[in-house]
Amino acid sequence: QVQLVESGGGSVQAGGSLRLSCAARRYTYTYSRYCMAWFRQAPGKEREGVARIHSDGSTSYADSVQGRFTISQDNAKNTLFLQMNSLKPEDTAMYYCAHTRNRNTCPAQSTDFAYWGQGTQVTVSS
């Protein structure tokens, strides 16, 4: 069973930065061909993919965050990160980390991820 716990959310003014963390407990990094990702969901909107990283190190980003957000992982500490710079009010959402395995590439759809954290709130004021 994979357990994911996010932290690092908060309130920040536009232009500011936040770093989200996702601690992955039990078995996450013992699998090969896994994928981890960050999704977000704003009130009244569908959950959308933000960034994802495969076990081979390849990454991909939503167009809306390209160049501002960076996804990374510390395998030794079983932790996933999302560095968010130049934050905008439209980045306000609940952010979730997710995990799936046995994938040659990272899927884009949230329905393809089996394990989820509880979420951490990010609020960006103008």
PEZIUR-V552564 format. One record per residue. N is the residue number from 0. PHI is phi in whole degrees, -180 to 180 (* if undefined). PSI is psi in radians with two decimals (NA if undefined). BURIAL is 1 if it has 9 or more other C-alpha atoms within 8 Angstrom, else 0. Layout:
n=[N;N]
phi=[PHI;PHI]
psi=[PSI;PSI]
burial=[BURIAL;BURIAL]
//
This chain:
n=[0;1;2;3;4;5;6;7;8;9;10;11;12;13;14;15;16;17;18;19;20;21;22;23;24;25;26;27;28;29;30;31;32;33;34;35;36;37;38;39;40;41;42;43;44;45;46;47;48;49;50;51;52;53;54;55;56;57;58;59;60;61;62;63;64;65;66;67;68;69;70;71;72;73;74;75;76;77;78;79;80;81;82;83;84;85;86;87;88;89;90;91;92;93;94;95;96;97;98;99;100;101;102;103;104;105;106;107;108;109;110;111;112;113;114;115;116;117;118;119;120;121;122;123;124;125]
phi=[*;-93;-118;-123;-131;-89;-157;103;-70;167;-109;-150;-81;-55;93;-83;-133;-143;-124;-91;-125;-137;-85;-102;-115;71;78;-58;-92;-85;-91;-90;55;-96;-138;-124;-149;-112;-120;-143;-143;-93;-56;78;-121;-77;-68;-129;-74;-109;-159;-146;-139;-94;-64;-85;96;-71;-129;-150;-135;-68;-57;-69;-119;-55;87;-113;-109;-134;-99;-153;-146;-114;-63;-64;-106;52;-129;-105;-126;-138;-87;-117;-116;49;-65;-121;-56;-72;-83;-62;-179;-87;-106;-124;-100;-144;-138;-146;-140;59;-124;-79;-139;-78;-75;-96;-86;-63;-68;-88;-104;-90;-123;-136;-85;-86;98;-139;-83;-121;-125;-117;-100;-88]
psi=[2.24;2.28;2.29;2.30;2.00;2.72;2.96;-0.08;2.98;-2.92;2.40;2.69;2.75;2.41;-0.20;-3.06;2.65;2.67;2.02;2.55;2.64;1.89;2.13;2.10;2.37;1.76;-0.14;-0.89;0.11;-0.17;2.52;2.85;0.76;2.89;2.39;2.60;2.82;2.29;2.87;2.70;2.09;2.74;2.28;0.07;2.82;2.72;2.37;2.59;2.45;-0.92;2.67;2.68;2.33;2.85;-0.32;0.00;-0.16;2.53;2.78;2.69;2.65;2.58;-0.60;-0.31;-0.09;2.27;-0.21;-0.59;2.59;2.20;2.44;2.97;2.62;1.70;-0.60;-0.54;0.08;0.81;2.38;2.49;2.73;1.86;2.12;2.02;2.86;0.86;2.55;2.74;-0.56;-0.11;-0.12;2.17;2.98;2.25;2.34;2.48;2.68;2.73;2.48;2.89;3.07;0.77;2.31;-0.45;2.79;2.25;2.75;-0.41;2.42;-0.50;-0.24;-0.02;2.28;-0.50;2.44;2.60;-3.13;-0.23;2.69;2.34;2.34;2.17;2.16;2.10;2.62;NA]
burial=[0;1;1;1;1;1;1;1;1;1;0;1;1;1;0;1;1;1;1;1;1;1;1;1;1;0;0;1;0;0;1;0;1;1;1;1;1;1;1;1;1;1;0;0;0;0;1;0;1;1;1;1;1;1;1;0;0;0;1;0;1;1;0;0;1;0;0;1;1;1;1;0;0;0;0;0;0;1;1;1;1;1;1;1;1;1;1;1;1;0;1;1;1;1;1;1;1;1;1;1;1;0;1;0;0;1;0;0;0;1;0;0;1;0;1;1;1;0;1;1;1;1;1;1;1;0]
//
